[in-house]
Amino acid sequence: MAATESLALSDFLARVSLVVHGTTITTNAVLTGEVARVGLLTTRGFRDALAMRRGIREVQYDNRYAAPAPLVPRWLRLPVSERVDAAGAEVAPLVAADVAAALRTFAAAGVEAVAICFLHSWANPAHEIEAERMAASTLPAAYLSRSSALLPQIRFTERVSTTVLNAAVGPVLRGYLDRLVQRLAGSGFGGALLVMQSNGGVASPATARTSAASTLLSGPAAAPPAALAWAGPHGWRDFITMDMGGTSFDVALVRDGAPAMTTEGRIARYPFGLPVLAIHTIGAGGGSLGWIDEGGLLRMGPRSAGAEPGPACYGRGGAAPTCTDADLVLGYLDPDRFLDGRLRLDREAAVRAIRTAMAAPLGLSVEDAAAGMVAVIDASMAAGIRHVTIERGEDPRGLPLVVAGGAGGVHAAGIAAELGLTRLLVPRDSSILCAAGMLFSDLRHDGVRSCVASLDALEPGRLAGVRDALLDEARALLAGEGVAKEAMAVALSCDVRYVGQHHEIAVPWAADEAAGGDLAAVAKRFHEAHDALYGYAVPEAALELVNVRAVAIGRTERPPLPELAPGRAAAARRGTRPAWVATDRAFAAVALFDGLALGAGARLDGPAIVELPMTAVVVPPAWRVEVDGHGSFLVERV
């Protein structure tokens, strides 16, 4: 960037007021196993909970499907004599000698992080706090992860797993952020640095260091905030976001202007209970490899060619056919304009790869095999969208699709055809939408307190105490990050279930209702949500409150969307190119348009291809494109 502006790095950074940083450092650490050495302090009798998990087989009918190895080996999961009950009363005092002995073992073993998770500490954290104090004194360089500070809620399995994950990646993220802060400061940056979190918000480096697990799924988390910015001018508050990059396909649902959230996240099959965006990811991208399974069926992904060697058409030694190779053979990509001409694609190499691995074994022409590859990957991505819509009680057919990723515009119409969608929005900068989305993300912190009781028997004083503690903590966190009072917002919600149920549903608790301790509207929302999710409700059944949650938002200043001058489609016409028309199952002369030359208000009809430096938008017959005032391409079925 500095070179583009003809500036020295220090001069460029001196002009920058804000850097929002998204990182996969914690994600990759868990996926590769390159995490810190962790010691776990836990209640005596529960040292094996990390290995036992919930005792539920992940793949129900495969008794050989083994759980992943615990991140802490058994000899470093050390028991401590102590006990509090579910009401927070002390049953047995903390035995300090047990803690001291365990810490000596940790020191001798070279432990880099200590996770502390005691039974029912969400109800009374005193024992954990004392153990943390002793650990800080004995192992001053160790990263400390305390469950009652990180996730003070019921369900021991999720709490201990989250606490251990936080400890495992804490030293990794802490060292990374320390180096980043030092390098930025040494290079002349004097502005603010924020870190992207898995919940779709950003946080200060200091906050991210203490809650490192909050960045475990931060990679695709900025897509929904960015999509909200670009969809806003169209008045959309309900839509689907998709991001098709080189390796993965990420999809999320946005309802009433808010991305769907979950507290049942997983990474490398390790559960964690911190709130994260409910993003569904599958192995489908431009680099996804085509192959034939044992039954002779054409398959795509999840294996990928990666950046090196990449697709066969990159000419870097790749020989296996990928989605990008199929797109090139079908005429969707211009071999001379890929990446704005910086990488010339080798169509003949793509043809050879598809002929050898796909067409010849299946007895198809190269073109039919390529079309089959595209149809299969589009169907896989459509199934991913069904996962976040139909499987959650939502009908996708009435929802627009906001498209991101370098390969997204090429495949969005094919996905729409699978699902019956009629509107697509492809931002001009869709290939970098996640990066752009970080600048549209607010500061966000999630708090939770368990408060298990029947709604009918809940003591008002107890509920008020939980509410006030959450509100005070939320405001203190934002104030500590320098957020002005007028820029703060705190939203409350309740996790509710029918008495006897195992899973609960989170429903909003409005500010005026919370101020008076009124849960009647919460009960009504729960019944409605249960009916939408599961197809039935039992209004006469007793309800149980499980958790109260708070979302603290610190509003950030957003950059303005670009304003585009008016222009006609005819001025951007580049001629035609033979391209595959899926509805006709044949090649046709398809009109080409320079996407950067299309002005606001320009309209064009399919079949057509809108070409941009980092992506392309394939427009089928019976679809129309209109460019909005900010340069996004609104693609609609006519």
N, C-alpha and C positions, 0 to 999 in steps of 0.2 A: 504494500500500500504506500509506504513512504517513497519507494522508487517511482511509483505511478504519479505521485504528486511532485516528483523531482525535489524531494526534501531529504535531509539527513534524518536518521531514525530518531534522534533526540529531539529535533525540531518538530517532527511529525507527532511524536508522543506528547510533547508539550502542549499541542493543540487539542489533544483528546481529553475529554472530561469524564468519560465512562467507558470501562471495559467490562463486558459481560462474558464470562468464560464458561463454556460447556466442556465437560471432560468425560472420557470413558476410563479414566485411570482406575477407579474403584471397580467398575464393571470388568475390565480386563484382568484385574488382580484376582478376582474370584473365579472367573472363567478359566484362567491359566493356573490357578493354585498358587500364585506368587504373592501370598498374603503374609502378614506378620505372624510371628509365633505368639500364640495366645494362651494364657492361663485362665481357667474359669474357677471362680469361687461360687459355690452354690450350697443350698441347704442339704444337710446330711440325709442320705436316702434318695437324692434326686440327681446324682452325678451322671446317671446314664440316660436322663431324659433327652439330652441332645442327640444321642444315638437311636433311642427308641422312637423319637418323633411322636406322631399320634397313633402309631400302630396300624395305620390304614395303608393298604397296598395301593401304590400310585397307579399301577396297571393291574386292574382287578384280576385278570385271568392268567397272568404271567408270574408264576411263583419263583422264577429265576431273576426277576427284575429287582436288583439290589438297590437299596438306598445309597446315596453318595456318602463317602466317608466323612465323619464329623470334622469340622474345621479345627477342633481341639481334640488331641488324642486323650485317651482315658487317663493316662498317668499325669496329665496336666489339668484334669477336671477334678478338683479337690473339694471334699465335703467340709462343711463348717457346721458345728452344732449351734442351732438357733431355731426359733420358730415363732411366728405370729399367725394368728388365725385370719379368716376371711373378713372379720370385722375390724382387724387392725390391733386386736389385743395381744399382748406379749404372752405366749405360752411357755417359752423357754428363752432365757437370756442368750445373747451372743457370747460365745466362748472365744475370747480374744486370743487365747493360746493356739486355737485351731487356725485362726487367720494368720497369726505370726508364723506358724510352722509352714503353712501353704506358701506364704510369701517368700520364705527362705528357699523353698523348693523352686519357686519361679525364678528367683534370682540366680540360683545355681544353673538353671536350665537356659538362661539367656532369654527369658520371656520379654517380648517387646510391648505387649499390651495385656491388661488385666480386665476381664469381663466379670461383673458382679451381678448375680441374679439369684435372689432368695425367694422362697415361696411366699406369696401374698404380700410382697413388698410394696405393691401398688396401694395397699390399704394402710401400711405403716412402713415408711422407708428408713426408720431409725437405724436398724441393723446394717442395712446397705451403706448408709452414710458413714457409719463408724468404720466399716471395713474399707471403704474408699479412703477415709482419712489415714488409716494405717498403711494402705497400699501407696498412697502419695508420699508418705514419710519414708517407707522402706525402699520403694522403687521410684525415685523422683523423675527418672527419664521415661518411665513407661506411660503408654497411652491408657487412660482409664475410661471404661464404659460401664455405667451404672444403669440397670434396667429401670429403676424408679425415676430416674431423670429422663431417660430416653423414651420409654414406652410404659407409663404407669397404668396398665390395664390388665384385666384377667386374661386367662389362657397362657399357661406357663410355657408350653412348647413354642408358641410364636414369640413370646417375650424373651426366652433364653436364646432362641435362634437369632433374633434381631440384635440382641445385646452382643452376641459373639460375632456376628457379621460386622457390626459397628467397630468392635475391637480389632477384627482381622484387617479391615481396610483403613482404620484410623491412622496408623503411622504412615501408611502409603500416601494417603491424601494430605496429611499434615506436612510431610516432607516436600511433596509436590507443590503445594500452595506456598510454602515458605520460599522455595526456590523461585516460583513465579513472581511473588511479591518483590523479592530482592532484585530479580532481573528487570522487572518493570521500573522499579525505583532507580536502579543503576543506569537505565536507558533514558531517563528524563520524564517518566510518567508521574504526574502528580495528582491525577484524578482518582475516582472511586473504582474499585474492583468488586464485582459481584459474581457469584458462582451459581450456575443453574442447578436446580434440584429436581428430583423425580416427581415432585408434586406440581410441576408446572410453574413454580415461582422461583425467585432468586433469593440469595442470602449473602450476608457478608462472609468473608473468608474466616473470621473468628467463629461465627456460628457454624459454618460448614465443617470446620475442624472438629468441633465437639460432637457433631452429628453426621459423621462421615457416611453412614449408611443411607442418608437422605439423598445422596448422589448416585446410588447404585444403578438407577434406570434413568439418568438424566439425559442420555443421548437423544432420544426422540421426543423429550418432554416439551420442547419449545414449539412443536408444530401446531398444537391447538391454539395457544395464544396468538401465534402469527396468523392462523386461519381466521380467528375472530377479528383481527384488524382488517384483513382484506375482504372478509365477508360483510363487515359492518356497513359499508356504503350500499349494500343490496338489502339491508334490513334483515339479514338472516341471523337468527339466534339458535336455530336447530339445524345441524348438518353433520356430515361425516367428514373426517379428515383422513387422507391417505398419503403415505410417503414411500415411494418406490425408488430406492437407491441402487447401489451396485450389488448388495448382498441380501438386504432384508426389505420387507414390506411391513410398514407400521400403520395401524389403523386405530382411530379413536372416534368416539361419539361425543358430540357437543349438544347439550340440551339446555334451553333457556339461558344461553350465553355462558354456560359453565361446562368444562370437560368432565366426563364421567370419571369418578375416582374409585379406588378399591383399597382395602386394607389387607388384602390377601395376595400380596406380591410374592414372586419367586424369582430367584436368580440361580442358575446352575442347579435347580431343584431344591435349593435351600429356602425355606419360607421366611418372610419377614413381615411385620405388622405395621410398618410406617405407611401412612397414606401416600399413594402414588397414583398418577394418571392411569386410568384403565386402558392402557395401550396394548393391543394384541399384535404380536410380531410373528411372522413366519419367514422361512428362508426362501424368499422370492425377490429377485432383483435383476438388474441388467446382466450381472455376471453369473446368474444361476445356470448350472450345467444341465444339459439335456442328456437323458440316458434311457435305457430300455430295461424294464424289470424282468424278473424271472418268468412272469406270465406273458411277456412279449408286449407289454403296454408302454407307451411313451410317457415318460415322467420328466418333471422339471424341478430342480433343486431337491433338498435344501443346500446341497453342496454348491460351492461357488468357485469360480476361477480366480477371484480376488483381483487386486490391482496388478499383481505380478504373478503369472505372466499375463493375466487378463484374458478376455475373449480372443478367439483365434484371429479375428479381423484386426486386432491391435498390432499384429506382426511382432510380438515379443516372445514368441516361442510357444504360445498356447495352441493346443491341437484339438481340444474338446469343444464341441459346439455349445454356445451359450445363448441366452435370450437376445443379447445384443447382436450376435451373429444372425439370428433369425430376423430381427428387425431390419438389419441391413439388406439381407437377401430379399425381403419383401418390399423394399423401396421406401421404408419409413425414414431412413437416415441418409443423409448426403455424405458420401465418403470423403468429399473434399472440404466440407464445412464443419465436420465434427469438432467439438471444442473450439469453435471459431477458427477452424483451419489449422490448429496447432498439432492435431494428430490425424493423419490421413489413414482412413480405414481401408483394409485390403479385402475387397469383396470376394475375390477368388479364394482366399484362405478360408473365409466363412463358408463358401460353397463346398470346398473340400471337406471341411470338418463335419458339416451336416450330412453330406453324401456318405461319408465313411461310417459315421457313428449312428446315424438315424435313418436316412433315406434308403440306403441299400439293404440293411437288415429288415426294414419294414416293407420293402417292395414299393416305395413311393418315389415320386419325383422330389428333387431338392426343394422346390417351391411348396409342394404339398406338405412335406415334412416340416419346413419352416413354419407354415401356417398352423400345423398341428402343435408345434412347440408353443407358439403364441397363444393359441386357444387353451392349451392346458395350463399355462401359467396364469392367464387371465381368470380361468375358472378357480384356480387355487386362491388367488387374491380375492375373488368374489366370496369364496367360502370364509376368508378371514373377516370380511365385512359382515357376513351373516352372524359370525360369532359375537360381534359387539352390538348387533341390532336384533335380529330375529330371536337369537337365544336369550336375549334380555327383554323380550316383550316389545320390541320396537319394529315397526314396519319401515324398511329402508326406502321404499319406492317413492315416498313423498319428500324425501330429504335430498338436498343438494350434496354434491361431493366436491370438497375443496382438495385440489390436487397438488402434491409436492413431490420433490425428488427428480433427479435427472431423467429417469425413465418414466415418471408418472404420466406426463402428457401424451406419451406414445400409447400407453395401455389403458388410460382412463375410460375411453369410449368402449373398449372391449369389455371392461369390468362392468360398466353401466349396462351394457346389453345383457349381461348375465343376470343382473339384479332387477332390471326394469326401471333404472334410474333415468331421469329426463333432464337433469341440469348438472353441469360441471362448471367449476370455476378454477382456472389455471392462472395463478399470479405470474406476471412476467418474470419475477425472480423465484419461480417455484423450485428451481434446482438448489437454492440455498435458503429455503423457507425456514428450516429449523434455526439456522444461524441468525436470520433476520428476526425470528420470533423471540429470541432472547432479549432484544431491545424493547419488546412489547410486553415483557413479563414483569409483574409486580413482585415486591418482597412478599414472601409468604412463609408462615410458620404454622404447624399443626399441633394442637394440644389435645390431650385426652385424659379423662379421669373415669375409672370404673365406678359405677354407682348401681349395684345390682339390687333391684327391689321391684315388687309389684307396683304398677302405677297407682293402684287403689290404696296401697298401704305405705307409699313413700312419704317419709317425714318431710315437711316443707323446709325445716331448718337444715336438714342434711343436703337436700337438693340445692338450697341457696348457697351453702358453703362450697359445694362443688362448682356451681356456676361462678361464684365470685373469684374462686381460686384460678379458674381458667381465664377469666377476663383479665384479672390482674397480671397473670403470667404473660398473656398475649400482648398486653400494652407495654409491659416492661421490656419484652424482647424487641418490639419495634422501636421503643424509645432508645434502647441501647444501640440501635443501628442508625440513630439520628433522624428518625421519621417524625415529622411534625404531627401534632394532634389532629389537625384538620385533614391530614393524608392517611390517617389510620381508619381501619374498618375491621370489626370483629364479628364473625358470623358463628352462631351456635347451631348444633344439630344433636340429635339423640339416636342412639342405636337401640332399636326396640324389637321385641319378638313376642310371639304368643308363648304363654307359659308352657314349658315342656319342649319348646323348639330348641334346636342347637345353633342355628344361624339367625342373625338379626339383620334388620334393614335400617340404614341411616336415613333419617328424615329431618327436614329443617325445623328449627325451633326459633321462631321469629323473635326479634328483640323485645317487642312489647309483651309477648307471651312469657318470655324468660324473666323479664323484670318482675312480673307478678307470680312467677312460679307455676304458670298455667300449662298443663300438658294435654288439655282436651283436644286442641287442634293438632298436636303431635300424634295423638291416637288416631284421629281421622285421617291424617296423611299416611300413617302406617297402613291402615286398611286399604286405602287406595293404591299404595305402592305394592302391597302384597298381591292384590288382585291383578295389577298390571304385569307383575313378574311371574306369578304362578297360576293365574287364571281363576283364583278364588280368594275370598276373604271371609272371616268369621267375626263380624262386628260384636257379637255377644260374648266372645271368648275373652278371658283375662289376658292383659298385656303385662310385659315385664320390661323395665328399663335396664339396659346393660351398661352402656357408656354414655357420657356426655362429651362432645367434641367441640373444639373451637378452632376456627381458621382466622388467623391474624393476617391482614393484608396491609401492606404499606404501599400506597399508590406511587408509582414512579412516572417521571415525565416521558412521554412516548414521542418518538420521532414522527414527523408528518409523513403521510403517504405521498408518493410522487404524484404530481399533477401532469397530465398528458395533454398536449395540444391536439385539436381535432385533425382528422385526416381520413382520406378515403382508401378503401381496399385496393382500388385499381392502381394506385401509385406504388403499392408494395408487391405487386404481382411479379413473380420470377419466371413464369412459364409453367411447364408441366414436367412430370416424371412418372414413368410406369411404377405403380404401387399396387399392392394387393388390396382388393376390396373384399372384406370378409363376407359381407352379405351376399355378394355375387359369386364368391369363391373363384375369382379370376382377377387378373391384372387389368388396370385401366389407366388412362392418362389422367393423372391427378394434378390439380392446380397447386402451385407452390406460392407461398407468400413469405416475405421477409417480416418476421414478427416485430423487429425493432422499428420498422418503417410504418407499421400500422398505427394510425392515430386514434384518439378517442372518438367513439361513435362509428368506427369502420365496421362494416358487416360483410360477411362472405358465407357462402353456402358450401357444404360438402358435396362430393368428396374433395378434400383439400388437406394440405399439410402446411402448418404454420411453423416456420423454422426460426429457432433462436440459437444464440451461441452455445448454450449449455443444455438445451433440450429441444423437443419438437412436440407439436400438438397435432395428433392425427384426428381428422374430422371425417366421420363416415357420411355416406349419403343420408339424406333426411335429417341432418343436423345442421345447425347454423351457429356461427360465431359472431359475437359482438364485443368490441373492445370497450371497456368502461373507462371512466375518467382517470383511473389510476394505472392503466396499462394492463389490467387483468383481462383474460379471455373468458367470456361467459359463453359456454357451449351448451346449446339447448336443442332438444329434439323438436322438429317442426311438424 
